[in-house]
Amino acid sequence: MAGTIRVQKIRSIIGRPEKHRKIMESLGLRKTQQIRELPDNPSVRGMVNKVIHLVRVLEE
């Protein structure tokens, strides 16, 4: 895998497990509707898949 993916936070982390909060912090997503461009590698993909109900992947 090469390149980058764009990830947008679409839901709040209020009431979510601590594990999900830490993943969102690691991805650099703090505010709702915030978009981050992240490297497309297996570790980032794994984190995104854990919180897929809180984020939207804008580019594949």
CHARMM-style PDB file with segment names, atoms N, HN, CA, C and O in Angstrom:
ATOM      1  N   MET     1       0.838  -1.174   0.000  1.00  0.00      PROA
ATOM      2  CA  MET     1       0.000   0.000   0.000  1.00  0.00      PROA
ATOM      3  C   MET     1       0.884   1.240   0.000  1.00  0.00      PROA
ATOM      4  O   MET     1       1.902   1.291   0.690  1.00  0.00      PROA
ATOM      5  N   ALA     2       0.493   2.211  -0.761  1.00  0.00      PROA
ATOM      6  HN  ALA     2      -0.334   2.170  -1.321  1.00  0.00      PROA
ATOM      7  CA  ALA     2       1.267   3.445  -0.820  1.00  0.00      PROA
ATOM      8  C   ALA     2       0.316   4.620  -0.889  1.00  0.00      PROA
ATOM      9  O   ALA     2      -0.874   4.460  -1.165  1.00  0.00      PROA
ATOM     10  N   GLY     3       0.846   5.787  -0.639  1.00  0.00      PROA
ATOM     11  HN  GLY     3       1.812   5.916  -0.415  1.00  0.00      PROA
ATOM     12  CA  GLY     3       0.026   6.981  -0.739  1.00  0.00      PROA
ATOM     13  C   GLY     3      -0.602   7.362   0.583  1.00  0.00      PROA
ATOM     14  O   GLY     3      -0.104   7.023   1.656  1.00  0.00      PROA
ATOM     15  N   THR     4      -1.711   8.079   0.477  1.00  0.00      PROA
ATOM     16  HN  THR     4      -2.116   8.355  -0.395  1.00  0.00      PROA
ATOM     17  CA  THR     4      -2.391   8.559   1.676  1.00  0.00      PROA
ATOM     18  C   THR     4      -3.892   8.299   1.576  1.00  0.00      PROA
ATOM     19  O   THR     4      -4.431   8.072   0.492  1.00  0.00      PROA
ATOM     20  N   ILE     5      -4.542   8.339   2.717  1.00  0.00      PROA
ATOM     21  HN  ILE     5      -4.105   8.524   3.597  1.00  0.00      PROA
ATOM     22  CA  ILE     5      -5.998   8.273   2.767  1.00  0.00      PROA
ATOM     23  C   ILE     5      -6.483   9.473   3.571  1.00  0.00      PROA
ATOM     24  O   ILE     5      -5.788   9.947   4.470  1.00  0.00      PROA
ATOM     25  N   ARG     6      -7.662   9.957   3.249  1.00  0.00      PROA
ATOM     26  HN  ARG     6      -8.227   9.572   2.519  1.00  0.00      PROA
ATOM     27  CA  ARG     6      -8.262  11.064   3.987  1.00  0.00      PROA
ATOM     28  C   ARG     6      -9.367  10.494   4.862  1.00  0.00      PROA
ATOM     29  O   ARG     6     -10.238   9.761   4.393  1.00  0.00      PROA
ATOM     30  N   VAL     7      -9.317  10.844   6.142  1.00  0.00      PROA
ATOM     31  HN  VAL     7      -8.609  11.439   6.523  1.00  0.00      PROA
ATOM     32  CA  VAL     7     -10.268  10.334   7.121  1.00  0.00      PROA
ATOM     33  C   VAL     7     -10.963  11.519   7.778  1.00  0.00      PROA
ATOM     34  O   VAL     7     -10.308  12.476   8.189  1.00  0.00      PROA
ATOM     35  N   GLN     8     -12.294  11.455   7.877  1.00  0.00      PROA
ATOM     36  HN  GLN     8     -12.825  10.677   7.543  1.00  0.00      PROA
ATOM     37  CA  GLN     8     -13.080  12.527   8.483  1.00  0.00      PROA
ATOM     38  C   GLN     8     -13.802  11.990   9.713  1.00  0.00      PROA
ATOM     39  O   GLN     8     -14.416  10.924   9.665  1.00  0.00      PROA
ATOM     40  N   LYS     9     -13.727  12.731  10.812  1.00  0.00      PROA
ATOM     41  HN  LYS     9     -13.228  13.597  10.852  1.00  0.00      PROA
ATOM     42  CA  LYS     9     -14.458  12.364  12.026  1.00  0.00      PROA
ATOM     43  C   LYS     9     -15.909  12.788  11.850  1.00  0.00      PROA
ATOM     44  O   LYS     9     -16.187  13.954  11.573  1.00  0.00      PROA
ATOM     45  N   ILE    10     -16.838  11.841  12.010  1.00  0.00      PROA
ATOM     46  HN  ILE    10     -16.612  10.893  12.235  1.00  0.00      PROA
ATOM     47  CA  ILE    10     -18.252  12.162  11.793  1.00  0.00      PROA
ATOM     48  C   ILE    10     -19.098  12.027  13.056  1.00  0.00      PROA
ATOM     49  O   ILE    10     -20.243  12.479  13.074  1.00  0.00      PROA
ATOM     50  N   ARG    11     -18.563  11.421  14.105  1.00  0.00      PROA
ATOM     51  HN  ARG    11     -17.633  11.054  14.090  1.00  0.00      PROA
ATOM     52  CA  ARG    11     -19.327  11.250  15.340  1.00  0.00      PROA
ATOM     53  C   ARG    11     -18.463  11.599  16.556  1.00  0.00      PROA
ATOM     54  O   ARG    11     -17.235  11.527  16.512  1.00  0.00      PROA
ATOM     55  N   SER    12     -19.135  11.973  17.626  1.00  0.00      PROA
ATOM     56  HN  SER    12     -20.132  12.032  17.662  1.00  0.00      PROA
ATOM     57  CA  SER    12     -18.468  12.328  18.871  1.00  0.00      PROA
ATOM     58  C   SER    12     -17.954  11.076  19.583  1.00  0.00      PROA
ATOM     59  O   SER    12     -18.464   9.975  19.377  1.00  0.00      PROA
ATOM     60  N   ILE    13     -16.933  11.267  20.424  1.00  0.00      PROA
ATOM     61  HN  ILE    13     -16.519  12.161  20.591  1.00  0.00      PROA
ATOM     62  CA  ILE    13     -16.413  10.149  21.213  1.00  0.00      PROA
ATOM     63  C   ILE    13     -16.999  10.130  22.623  1.00  0.00      PROA
ATOM     64  O   ILE    13     -16.596   9.314  23.452  1.00  0.00      PROA
ATOM     65  N   ILE    14     -17.945  11.021  22.896  1.00  0.00      PROA
ATOM     66  HN  ILE    14     -18.272  11.683  22.222  1.00  0.00      PROA
ATOM     67  CA  ILE    14     -18.587  11.045  24.211  1.00  0.00      PROA
ATOM     68  C   ILE    14     -19.314   9.717  24.431  1.00  0.00      PROA
ATOM     69  O   ILE    14     -20.107   9.283  23.595  1.00  0.00      PROA
ATOM     70  N   GLY    15     -19.034   9.092  25.551  1.00  0.00      PROA
ATOM     71  HN  GLY    15     -18.390   9.445  26.230  1.00  0.00      PROA
ATOM     72  CA  GLY    15     -19.678   7.827  25.892  1.00  0.00      PROA
ATOM     73  C   GLY    15     -19.050   6.614  25.230  1.00  0.00      PROA
ATOM     74  O   GLY    15     -19.554   5.501  25.376  1.00  0.00      PROA
ATOM     75  N   ARG    16     -17.966   6.808  24.509  1.00  0.00      PROA
ATOM     76  HN  ARG    16     -17.556   7.712  24.390  1.00  0.00      PROA
ATOM     77  CA  ARG    16     -17.290   5.688  23.838  1.00  0.00      PROA
ATOM     78  C   ARG    16     -16.227   5.102  24.761  1.00  0.00      PROA
ATOM     79  O   ARG    16     -15.765   5.784  25.676  1.00  0.00      PROA
ATOM     80  N   PRO    17     -15.835   3.856  24.537  1.00  0.00      PROA
ATOM     81  CA  PRO    17     -14.796   3.235  25.364  1.00  0.00      PROA
ATOM     82  C   PRO    17     -13.461   3.978  25.256  1.00  0.00      PROA
ATOM     83  O   PRO    17     -13.171   4.625  24.249  1.00  0.00      PROA
ATOM     84  N   GLU    18     -12.670   3.869  26.300  1.00  0.00      PROA
ATOM     85  HN  GLU    18     -12.905   3.343  27.118  1.00  0.00      PROA
ATOM     86  CA  GLU    18     -11.361   4.536  26.344  1.00  0.00      PROA
ATOM     87  C   GLU    18     -10.477   4.102  25.173  1.00  0.00      PROA
ATOM     88  O   GLU    18      -9.703   4.904  24.649  1.00  0.00      PROA
ATOM     89  N   LYS    19     -10.589   2.857  24.768  1.00  0.00      PROA
ATOM     90  HN  LYS    19     -11.218   2.206  25.193  1.00  0.00      PROA
ATOM     91  CA  LYS    19      -9.802   2.347  23.643  1.00  0.00      PROA
ATOM     92  C   LYS    19     -10.093   3.141  22.365  1.00  0.00      PROA
ATOM     93  O   LYS    19      -9.175   3.478  21.617  1.00  0.00      PROA
ATOM     94  N   HSD    20     -11.371   3.438  22.121  1.00  0.00      PROA
ATOM     95  HN  HSD    20     -12.117   3.164  22.729  1.00  0.00      PROA
ATOM     96  CA  HSD    20     -11.750   4.202  20.934  1.00  0.00      PROA
ATOM     97  C   HSD    20     -11.248   5.638  21.034  1.00  0.00      PROA
ATOM     98  O   HSD    20     -10.828   6.221  20.034  1.00  0.00      PROA
ATOM     99  N   ARG    21     -11.290   6.208  22.237  1.00  0.00      PROA
ATOM    100  HN  ARG    21     -11.631   5.734  23.048  1.00  0.00      PROA
ATOM    101  CA  ARG    21     -10.799   7.573  22.436  1.00  0.00      PROA
ATOM    102  C   ARG    21      -9.307   7.671  22.105  1.00  0.00      PROA
ATOM    103  O   ARG    21      -8.866   8.621  21.458  1.00  0.00      PROA
ATOM    104  N   LYS    22      -8.544   6.681  22.555  1.00  0.00      PROA
ATOM    105  HN  LYS    22      -8.903   5.909  23.080  1.00  0.00      PROA
ATOM    106  CA  LYS    22      -7.099   6.683  22.303  1.00  0.00      PROA
ATOM    107  C   LYS    22      -6.797   6.510  20.823  1.00  0.00      PROA
ATOM    108  O   LYS    22      -5.861   7.122  20.308  1.00  0.00      PROA
ATOM    109  N   ILE    23      -7.569   5.693  20.138  1.00  0.00      PROA
ATOM    110  HN  ILE    23      -8.329   5.196  20.556  1.00  0.00      PROA
ATOM    111  CA  ILE    23      -7.373   5.505  18.701  1.00  0.00      PROA
ATOM    112  C   ILE    23      -7.643   6.805  17.961  1.00  0.00      PROA
ATOM    113  O   ILE    23      -6.879   7.183  17.073  1.00  0.00      PROA
ATOM    114  N   MET    24      -8.728   7.498  18.319  1.00  0.00      PROA
ATOM    115  HN  MET    24      -9.348   7.191  19.041  1.00  0.00      PROA
ATOM    116  CA  MET    24      -9.052   8.767  17.666  1.00  0.00      PROA
ATOM    117  C   MET    24      -7.957   9.798  17.920  1.00  0.00      PROA
ATOM    118  O   MET    24      -7.619  10.578  17.030  1.00  0.00      PROA
ATOM    119  N   GLU    25      -7.406   9.804  19.122  1.00  0.00      PROA
ATOM    120  HN  GLU    25      -7.681   9.171  19.845  1.00  0.00      PROA
ATOM    121  CA  GLU    25      -6.309  10.718  19.443  1.00  0.00      PROA
ATOM    122  C   GLU    25      -5.070  10.373  18.613  1.00  0.00      PROA
ATOM    123  O   GLU    25      -4.377  11.269  18.131  1.00  0.00      PROA
ATOM    124  N   SER    26      -4.795   9.090  18.450  1.00  0.00      PROA
ATOM    125  HN  SER    26      -5.359   8.363  18.842  1.00  0.00      PROA
ATOM    126  CA  SER    26      -3.648   8.653  17.650  1.00  0.00      PROA
ATOM    127  C   SER    26      -3.796   9.037  16.186  1.00  0.00      PROA
ATOM    128  O   SER    26      -2.811   9.344  15.514  1.00  0.00      PROA
ATOM    129  N   LEU    27      -5.028   9.018  15.696  1.00  0.00      PROA
ATOM    130  HN  LEU    27      -5.828   8.768  16.242  1.00  0.00      PROA
ATOM    131  CA  LEU    27      -5.285   9.421  14.314  1.00  0.00      PROA
ATOM    132  C   LEU    27      -5.244  10.936  14.151  1.00  0.00      PROA
ATOM    133  O   LEU    27      -5.216  11.442  13.029  1.00  0.00      PROA
ATOM    134  N   GLY    28      -5.241  11.666  15.273  1.00  0.00      PROA
ATOM    135  HN  GLY    28      -5.264  11.255  16.185  1.00  0.00      PROA
ATOM    136  CA  GLY    28      -5.189  13.123  15.212  1.00  0.00      PROA
ATOM    137  C   GLY    28      -6.534  13.768  14.958  1.00  0.00      PROA
ATOM    138  O   GLY    28      -6.602  14.914  14.514  1.00  0.00      PROA
ATOM    139  N   LEU    29      -7.609  13.039  15.236  1.00  0.00      PROA
ATOM    140  HN  LEU    29      -7.554  12.107  15.596  1.00  0.00      PROA
ATOM    141  CA  LEU    29      -8.961  13.559  15.008  1.00  0.00      PROA
ATOM    142  C   LEU    29      -9.548  14.034  16.330  1.00  0.00      PROA
ATOM    143  O   LEU    29      -9.849  13.227  17.210  1.00  0.00      PROA
ATOM    144  N   ARG    30      -9.709  15.345  16.465  1.00  0.00      PROA
ATOM    145  HN  ARG    30      -9.465  16.001  15.751  1.00  0.00      PROA
ATOM    146  CA  ARG    30     -10.221  15.914  17.707  1.00  0.00      PROA
ATOM    147  C   ARG    30     -11.637  16.438  17.542  1.00  0.00      PROA
ATOM    148  O   ARG    30     -12.517  16.098  18.333  1.00  0.00      PROA
ATOM    149  N   LYS    31     -11.868  17.255  16.533  1.00  0.00      PROA
ATOM    150  HN  LYS    31     -11.154  17.531  15.890  1.00  0.00      PROA
ATOM    151  CA  LYS    31     -13.170  17.895  16.362  1.00  0.00      PROA
ATOM    152  C   LYS    31     -14.016  17.156  15.328  1.00  0.00      PROA
ATOM    153  O   LYS    31     -13.493  16.556  14.389  1.00  0.00      PROA
ATOM    154  N   THR    32     -15.323  17.212  15.519  1.00  0.00      PROA
ATOM    155  HN  THR    32     -15.748  17.699  16.282  1.00  0.00      PROA
ATOM    156  CA  THR    32     -16.244  16.624  14.556  1.00  0.00      PROA
ATOM    157  C   THR    32     -16.103  17.349  13.221  1.00  0.00      PROA
ATOM    158  O   THR    32     -15.919  18.566  13.190  1.00  0.00      PROA
ATOM    159  N   GLN    33     -16.185  16.620  12.140  1.00  0.00      PROA
ATOM    160  HN  GLN    33     -16.334  15.632  12.166  1.00  0.00      PROA
ATOM    161  CA  GLN    33     -16.030  17.104  10.759  1.00  0.00      PROA
ATOM    162  C   GLN    33     -14.579  17.413  10.386  1.00  0.00      PROA
ATOM    163  O   GLN    33     -14.316  17.863   9.271  1.00  0.00      PROA
ATOM    164  N   GLN    34     -13.637  17.180  11.298  1.00  0.00      PROA
ATOM    165  HN  GLN    34     -13.851  16.814  12.203  1.00  0.00      PROA
ATOM    166  CA  GLN    34     -12.222  17.405  10.994  1.00  0.00      PROA
ATOM    167  C   GLN    34     -11.730  16.338  10.021  1.00  0.00      PROA
ATOM    168  O   GLN    34     -12.091  15.167  10.140  1.00  0.00      PROA
ATOM    169  N   ILE    35     -10.910  16.748   9.065  1.00  0.00      PROA
ATOM    170  HN  ILE    35     -10.618  17.699   8.969  1.00  0.00      PROA
ATOM    171  CA  ILE    35     -10.360  15.824   8.068  1.00  0.00      PROA
ATOM    172  C   ILE    35      -8.852  15.769   8.241  1.00  0.00      PROA
ATOM    173  O   ILE    35      -8.198  16.803   8.372  1.00  0.00      PROA
ATOM    174  N   ARG    36      -8.294  14.550   8.241  1.00  0.00      PROA
ATOM    175  HN  ARG    36      -8.825  13.709   8.134  1.00  0.00      PROA
ATOM    176  CA  ARG    36      -6.852  14.359   8.316  1.00  0.00      PROA
ATOM    177  C   ARG    36      -6.407  13.512   7.138  1.00  0.00      PROA
ATOM    178  O   ARG    36      -7.102  12.581   6.733  1.00  0.00      PROA
ATOM    179  N   GLU    37      -5.260  13.836   6.598  1.00  0.00      PROA
ATOM    180  HN  GLU    37      -4.695  14.593   6.927  1.00  0.00      PROA
ATOM    181  CA  GLU    37      -4.650  13.029   5.552  1.00  0.00      PROA
ATOM    182  C   GLU    37      -3.569  12.193   6.222  1.00  0.00      PROA
ATOM    183  O   GLU    37      -2.617  12.732   6.787  1.00  0.00      PROA
ATOM    184  N   LEU    38      -3.719  10.878   6.155  1.00  0.00      PROA
ATOM    185  HN  LEU    38      -4.492  10.441   5.696  1.00  0.00      PROA
ATOM    186  CA  LEU    38      -2.844   9.954   6.866  1.00  0.00      PROA
ATOM    187  C   LEU    38      -2.167   9.006   5.887  1.00  0.00      PROA
ATOM    188  O   LEU    38      -2.701   8.746   4.809  1.00  0.00      PROA
ATOM    189  N   PRO    39      -0.991   8.486   6.253  1.00  0.00      PROA
ATOM    190  CA  PRO    39      -0.332   7.516   5.377  1.00  0.00      PROA
ATOM    191  C   PRO    39      -1.167   6.247   5.252  1.00  0.00      PROA
ATOM    192  O   PRO    39      -1.767   5.783   6.222  1.00  0.00      PROA
ATOM    193  N   ASP    40      -1.194   5.702   4.057  1.00  0.00      PROA
ATOM    194  HN  ASP    40      -0.707   6.079   3.269  1.00  0.00      PROA
ATOM    195  CA  ASP    40      -1.968   4.487   3.803  1.00  0.00      PROA
ATOM    196  C   ASP    40      -1.080   3.280   4.078  1.00  0.00      PROA
ATOM    197  O   ASP    40      -0.397   2.778   3.185  1.00  0.00      PROA
ATOM    198  N   ASN    41      -1.099   2.822   5.338  1.00  0.00      PROA
ATOM    199  HN  ASN    41      -1.654   3.230   6.063  1.00  0.00      PROA
ATOM    200  CA  ASN    41      -0.321   1.647   5.710  1.00  0.00      PROA
ATOM    201  C   ASN    41      -1.176   0.752   6.611  1.00  0.00      PROA
ATOM    202  O   ASN    41      -2.224   1.188   7.088  1.00  0.00      PROA
ATOM    203  N   PRO    42      -0.752  -0.473   6.849  1.00  0.00      PROA
ATOM    204  CA  PRO    42      -1.582  -1.413   7.611  1.00  0.00      PROA
ATOM    205  C   PRO    42      -1.931  -0.944   9.024  1.00  0.00      PROA
ATOM    206  O   PRO    42      -3.028  -1.226   9.505  1.00  0.00      PROA
ATOM    207  N   SER    43      -1.021  -0.232   9.699  1.00  0.00      PROA
ATOM    208  HN  SER    43      -0.130  -0.003   9.308  1.00  0.00      PROA
ATOM    209  CA  SER    43      -1.319   0.197  11.066  1.00  0.00      PROA
ATOM    210  C   SER    43      -2.421   1.252  11.091  1.00  0.00      PROA
ATOM    211  O   SER    43      -3.306   1.199  11.946  1.00  0.00      PROA
ATOM    212  N   VAL    44      -2.379   2.207  10.168  1.00  0.00      PROA
ATOM    213  HN  VAL    44      -1.660   2.250   9.474  1.00  0.00      PROA
ATOM    214  CA  VAL    44      -3.422   3.231  10.094  1.00  0.00      PROA
ATOM    215  C   VAL    44      -4.740   2.593   9.668  1.00  0.00      PROA
ATOM    216  O   VAL    44      -5.788   2.917  10.228  1.00  0.00      PROA
ATOM    217  N   ARG    45      -4.706   1.699   8.693  1.00  0.00      PROA
ATOM    218  HN  ARG    45      -3.855   1.437   8.239  1.00  0.00      PROA
ATOM    219  CA  ARG    45      -5.924   1.009   8.249  1.00  0.00      PROA
ATOM    220  C   ARG    45      -6.559   0.240   9.409  1.00  0.00      PROA
ATOM    221  O   ARG    45      -7.781   0.234   9.555  1.00  0.00      PROA
ATOM    222  N   GLY    46      -5.732  -0.408  10.233  1.00  0.00      PROA
ATOM    223  HN  GLY    46      -4.739  -0.403  10.114  1.00  0.00      PROA
ATOM    224  CA  GLY    46      -6.247  -1.147  11.380  1.00  0.00      PROA
ATOM    225  C   GLY    46      -6.937  -0.246  12.381  1.00  0.00      PROA
ATOM    226  O   GLY    46      -8.000  -0.582  12.902  1.00  0.00      PROA
ATOM    227  N   MET    47      -6.317   0.925  12.654  1.00  0.00      PROA
ATOM    228  HN  MET    47      -5.454   1.197  12.230  1.00  0.00      PROA
ATOM    229  CA  MET    47      -6.934   1.878  13.585  1.00  0.00      PROA
ATOM    230  C   MET    47      -8.260   2.395  13.038  1.00  0.00      PROA
ATOM    231  O   MET    47      -9.242   2.502  13.773  1.00  0.00      PROA
ATOM    232  N   VAL    48      -8.287   2.715  11.751  1.00  0.00      PROA
ATOM    233  HN  VAL    48      -7.490   2.628  11.153  1.00  0.00      PROA
ATOM    234  CA  VAL    48      -9.518   3.215  11.128  1.00  0.00      PROA
ATOM    235  C   VAL    48     -10.608   2.148  11.200  1.00  0.00      PROA
ATOM    236  O   VAL    48     -11.763   2.470  11.477  1.00  0.00      PROA
ATOM    237  N   ASN    49     -10.265   0.897  10.958  1.00  0.00      PROA
ATOM    238  HN  ASN    49      -9.326   0.635  10.733  1.00  0.00      PROA
ATOM    239  CA  ASN    49     -11.262  -0.179  11.005  1.00  0.00      PROA
ATOM    240  C   ASN    49     -11.841  -0.377  12.406  1.00  0.00      PROA
ATOM    241  O   ASN    49     -12.994  -0.786  12.540  1.00  0.00      PROA
ATOM    242  N   LYS    50     -11.057  -0.091  13.456  1.00  0.00      PROA
ATOM    243  HN  LYS    50     -10.121   0.241  13.347  1.00  0.00      PROA
ATOM    244  CA  LYS    50     -11.550  -0.221  14.830  1.00  0.00      PROA
ATOM    245  C   LYS    50     -12.600   0.833  15.160  1.00  0.00      PROA
ATOM    246  O   LYS    50     -13.492   0.588  15.972  1.00  0.00      PROA
ATOM    247  N   VAL    51     -12.498   2.021  14.526  1.00  0.00      PROA
ATOM    248  HN  VAL    51     -11.773   2.220  13.866  1.00  0.00      PROA
ATOM    249  CA  VAL    51     -13.432   3.123  14.828  1.00  0.00      PROA
ATOM    250  C   VAL    51     -14.213   3.532  13.586  1.00  0.00      PROA
ATOM    251  O   VAL    51     -14.572   4.700  13.438  1.00  0.00      PROA
ATOM    252  N   ILE    52     -14.479   2.583  12.695  1.00  0.00      PROA
ATOM    253  HN  ILE    52     -14.187   1.634  12.815  1.00  0.00      PROA
ATOM    254  CA  ILE    52     -15.143   2.885  11.421  1.00  0.00      PROA
ATOM    255  C   ILE    52     -16.535   3.482  11.644  1.00  0.00      PROA
ATOM    256  O   ILE    52     -17.042   4.189  10.773  1.00  0.00      PROA
ATOM    257  N   HSD    53     -17.159   3.213  12.786  1.00  0.00      PROA
ATOM    258  HN  HSD    53     -16.747   2.638  13.494  1.00  0.00      PROA
ATOM    259  CA  HSD    53     -18.474   3.780  13.092  1.00  0.00      PROA
ATOM    260  C   HSD    53     -18.386   5.252  13.509  1.00  0.00      PROA
ATOM    261  O   HSD    53     -19.414   5.916  13.638  1.00  0.00      PROA
ATOM    262  N   LEU    54     -17.173   5.766  13.719  1.00  0.00      PROA
ATOM    263  HN  LEU    54     -16.337   5.226  13.615  1.00  0.00      PROA
ATOM    264  CA  LEU    54     -16.977   7.162  14.128  1.00  0.00      PROA
ATOM    265  C   LEU    54     -16.365   8.019  13.028  1.00  0.00      PROA
ATOM    266  O   LEU    54     -16.359   9.246  13.131  1.00  0.00      PROA
ATOM    267  N   VAL    55     -15.849   7.386  11.974  1.00  0.00      PROA
ATOM    268  HN  VAL    55     -15.854   6.390  11.890  1.00  0.00      PROA
ATOM    269  CA  VAL    55     -15.141   8.119  10.920  1.00  0.00      PROA
ATOM    270  C   VAL    55     -15.668   7.742   9.541  1.00  0.00      PROA
ATOM    271  O   VAL    55     -16.405   6.770   9.381  1.00  0.00      PROA
ATOM    272  N   ARG    56     -15.273   8.534   8.557  1.00  0.00      PROA
ATOM    273  HN  ARG    56     -14.675   9.324   8.687  1.00  0.00      PROA
ATOM    274  CA  ARG    56     -15.591   8.265   7.156  1.00  0.00      PROA
ATOM    275  C   ARG    56     -14.276   8.340   6.383  1.00  0.00      PROA
ATOM    276  O   ARG    56     -13.513   9.293   6.541  1.00  0.00      PROA
ATOM    277  N   VAL    57     -14.014   7.335   5.546  1.00  0.00      PROA
ATOM    278  HN  VAL    57     -14.634   6.561   5.417  1.00  0.00      PROA
ATOM    279  CA  VAL    57     -12.835   7.343   4.684  1.00  0.00      PROA
ATOM    280  C   VAL    57     -13.235   8.016   3.379  1.00  0.00      PROA
ATOM    281  O   VAL    57     -14.134   7.543   2.684  1.00  0.00      PROA
ATOM    282  N   LEU    58     -12.568   9.121   3.042  1.00  0.00      PROA
ATOM    283  HN  LEU    58     -11.838   9.505   3.607  1.00  0.00      PROA
ATOM    284  CA  LEU    58     -12.956   9.916   1.885  1.00  0.00      PROA
ATOM    285  C   LEU    58     -12.294   9.447   0.600  1.00  0.00      PROA
ATOM    286  O   LEU    58     -12.864   9.612  -0.479  1.00  0.00      PROA
ATOM    287  N   GLU    59     -11.095   8.862   0.691  1.00  0.00      PROA
ATOM    288  HN  GLU    59     -10.632   8.728   1.568  1.00  0.00      PROA
ATOM    289  CA  GLU    59     -10.396   8.382  -0.507  1.00  0.00      PROA
ATOM    290  C   GLU    59      -9.805   7.017  -0.228  1.00  0.00      PROA
ATOM    291  O   GLU    59      -9.341   6.744   0.879  1.00  0.00      PROA
ATOM    292  N   GLU    60      -9.823   6.180  -1.216  1.00  0.00      PROA
ATOM    293  HN  GLU    60     -10.201   6.402  -2.115  1.00  0.00      PROA
ATOM    294  CA  GLU    60      -9.222   4.845  -1.105  1.00  0.00      PROA
ATOM    295  C   GLU    60      -7.988   4.781  -1.961  1.00  0.00      PROA
ATOM    296  OT1 GLU    60      -7.327   3.744  -2.014  1.00  0.00      PROA
TER     297      GLU     60
END
